Amino acid sequence: MKIVVLGASGHGQVVADVIFQMWTRGREMELVGYLDDNKALTGTRLLGLPVLGTLADLPSTPHDCVILGIGDNADRARLYAELTAARKRFVTAIHPTAVLAPDVVVGAGSVLCAGTVVNPGAHIGENAILNTCASIDHHCEMGAHSHVAPGVHLAGRVCVGEGAFVGIGACAVPGVTIGAWSTVGAGAAVTQDVPERVTVAGVPARPLG
Ligand SMILES: CC(C)(COP(=O)(O)OP(=O)(O)OC[C@H]1O[C@@H](n2cnc3c(N)ncnc32)[C@H](O)[C@@H]1OP(=O)(O)O)[C@@H](O)C(=O)NCCC(=O)NCCS
């Protein structure tokens, strides 16, 4: 299966590495290279893989599947919608060191980085990111296009809304909901529900500004 990584930034390279590590464990995944709209990257090599051009070059780039290497949730969601409408297939990238309970559901195009843990009954929507060493406890729900940053810990039955972002090292107590497209600041402790489209930070987490 030939895979193109869309986005060659730091996160794009992390995604490429996850797929490379899957390949080393026997998965039939061939990384073709990256496409990135930063034209200065075209022709360079990152992590040994070529940057083949911009996203407009996708039709002429041989591939079976794509994956998004873009950290920003709104940008990733927009591209996911465009590519889904164009009938592109998304691969799901799960690092070999990730630990998932057998009933965990992971949506298309999602990325589970090294050291992540997902406990029973959890559901991860499409095009989401579970970043390095984050843990998602039992019966959590991660919405489509959401992103849980490195070292985040969510207790049981936490709901992370569509497009929500949880910053590095934050945590959430059991059962709280983080509203769609909201941001939780680095190191925050979410102790009560967060509305949609707000930024909260601190211990306990409170709206910023
Ligand atoms: C919460 C966050 C989104 C706010 O960013 P911002 O809107 O640009 O806010 P600013 O940096 O202008 O800071 C505004 C105020 O909030 C405070 N603040 C910012 N982030 C904070 C945090 N994580 N915890 C507590 N206070 C924070 C600032 O000290 C500042 O306070 P002041 O007005 O008293 O000086 C950002 O600081 C953050 O935590 N991002 C997480 C990034 C991350 O985890 N990336 C991982 C990528 S994988």
The ligand as an SDF file (V2000), in Angstrom:
LIG
                    3D

 48 50  0  0  0  0  0  0  0  0999 V2000
   -3.4970   28.2750   26.3470 C   0  0  0  0  0  0  0  0  0  0  0  0
   -2.7970   28.7970   25.0950 C   0  0  0  0  0  0  0  0  0  0  0  0
   -3.4830   28.2030   23.8500 C   0  0  0  0  0  0  0  0  0  0  0  0
   -2.9860   30.3140   25.1210 C   0  0  0  0  0  0  0  0  0  0  0  0
   -2.3100   30.8900   24.0590 O   0  0  0  0  0  0  0  0  0  0  0  0
   -2.5540   32.4400   23.7600 P   0  0  0  0  0  0  0  0  0  0  0  0
   -3.9960   32.6960   23.4940 O   0  0  0  0  0  0  0  0  0  0  0  0
   -1.5670   32.8330   22.6990 O   0  0  0  0  0  0  0  0  0  0  0  0
   -2.2700   33.1230   25.1550 O   0  0  0  0  0  0  0  0  0  0  0  0
   -1.0450   34.0570   25.5920 P   0  0  0  0  0  0  0  0  0  0  0  0
    0.2620   33.3690   25.4160 O   0  0  0  0  0  0  0  0  0  0  0  0
   -1.2340   35.3910   24.9540 O   0  0  0  0  0  0  0  0  0  0  0  0
   -1.2990   34.1980   27.1570 O   0  0  0  0  0  0  0  0  0  0  0  0
   -2.4290   34.8710   27.6820 C   0  0  0  0  0  0  0  0  0  0  0  0
   -2.3900   34.7540   29.1970 C   0  0  0  0  0  0  0  0  0  0  0  0
   -2.6570   33.3740   29.5510 O   0  0  0  0  0  0  0  0  0  0  0  0
   -1.5650   32.8410   30.3060 C   0  0  0  0  0  0  0  0  0  0  0  0
   -1.3610   31.4580   29.8370 N   0  0  0  0  0  0  0  0  0  0  0  0
   -1.0840   31.0450   28.5810 C   0  0  0  0  0  0  0  0  0  0  0  0
   -1.0070   29.7220   28.5300 N   0  0  0  0  0  0  0  0  0  0  0  0
   -1.2510   29.2680   29.7700 C   0  0  0  0  0  0  0  0  0  0  0  0
   -1.2780   27.9710   30.3400 C   0  0  0  0  0  0  0  0  0  0  0  0
   -1.0690   26.8680   29.5870 N   0  0  0  0  0  0  0  0  0  0  0  0
   -1.5690   27.8570   31.6510 N   0  0  0  0  0  0  0  0  0  0  0  0
   -1.7780   28.9710   32.4140 C   0  0  0  0  0  0  0  0  0  0  0  0
   -1.7520   30.2290   31.9230 N   0  0  0  0  0  0  0  0  0  0  0  0
   -1.4890   30.3720   30.6150 C   0  0  0  0  0  0  0  0  0  0  0  0
   -0.3730   33.7210   29.9720 C   0  0  0  0  0  0  0  0  0  0  0  0
    0.5800   33.6780   31.0020 O   0  0  0  0  0  0  0  0  0  0  0  0
   -1.0410   35.0560   29.8200 C   0  0  0  0  0  0  0  0  0  0  0  0
   -1.2880   35.5700   31.1050 O   0  0  0  0  0  0  0  0  0  0  0  0
   -1.2150   37.1640   31.4110 P   0  0  0  0  0  0  0  0  0  0  0  0
   -2.2550   37.8040   30.5290 O   0  0  0  0  0  0  0  0  0  0  0  0
   -1.5080   37.2490   32.8670 O   0  0  0  0  0  0  0  0  0  0  0  0
    0.1810   37.5610   31.0290 O   0  0  0  0  0  0  0  0  0  0  0  0
   -1.3020   28.4040   25.0330 C   0  0  0  0  0  0  0  0  0  0  0  0
   -0.5350   29.1520   25.9510 O   0  0  0  0  0  0  0  0  0  0  0  0
   -1.0790   26.9350   25.3310 C   0  0  0  0  0  0  0  0  0  0  0  0
   -1.0220   26.4780   26.4910 O   0  0  0  0  0  0  0  0  0  0  0  0
   -0.9660   26.1660   24.2410 N   0  0  0  0  0  0  0  0  0  0  0  0
   -0.6850   24.7540   24.2880 C   0  0  0  0  0  0  0  0  0  0  0  0
    0.3440   24.4130   23.2030 C   0  0  0  0  0  0  0  0  0  0  0  0
    0.6470   22.9430   23.1720 C   0  0  0  0  0  0  0  0  0  0  0  0
    0.4090   22.1960   24.1020 O   0  0  0  0  0  0  0  0  0  0  0  0
    1.1860   22.4960   22.0480 N   0  0  0  0  0  0  0  0  0  0  0  0
    1.5000   21.0980   21.8570 C   0  0  0  0  0  0  0  0  0  0  0  0
    1.6370   20.8190   20.3840 C   0  0  0  0  0  0  0  0  0  0  0  0
    1.8830   19.1250   20.1040 S   0  0  0  0  0  0  0  0  0  0  0  0
  1  2  1  0
  2  3  1  0
  2  4  1  0
  2 36  1  0
  4  5  1  0
  5  6  1  0
  6  7  2  0
  6  8  1  0
  6  9  1  0
  9 10  1  0
 10 11  2  0
 10 12  1  0
 10 13  1  0
 13 14  1  0
 14 15  1  0
 15 16  1  0
 15 30  1  0
 16 17  1  0
 17 18  1  0
 17 28  1  0
 18 19  1  0
 18 27  1  0
 19 20  2  0
 20 21  1  0
 21 22  1  0
 21 27  2  0
 22 23  1  0
 22 24  2  0
 24 25  1  0
 25 26  2  0
 26 27  1  0
 28 29  1  0
 28 30  1  0
 30 31  1  0
 31 32  1  0
 32 33  2  0
 32 34  1  0
 32 35  1  0
 36 37  1  0
 36 38  1  0
 38 39  2  0
 38 40  1  0
 40 41  1  0
 41 42  1  0
 42 43  1  0
 43 44  2  0
 43 45  1  0
 45 46  1  0
 46 47  1  0
 47 48  1  0
M  END
$$$$
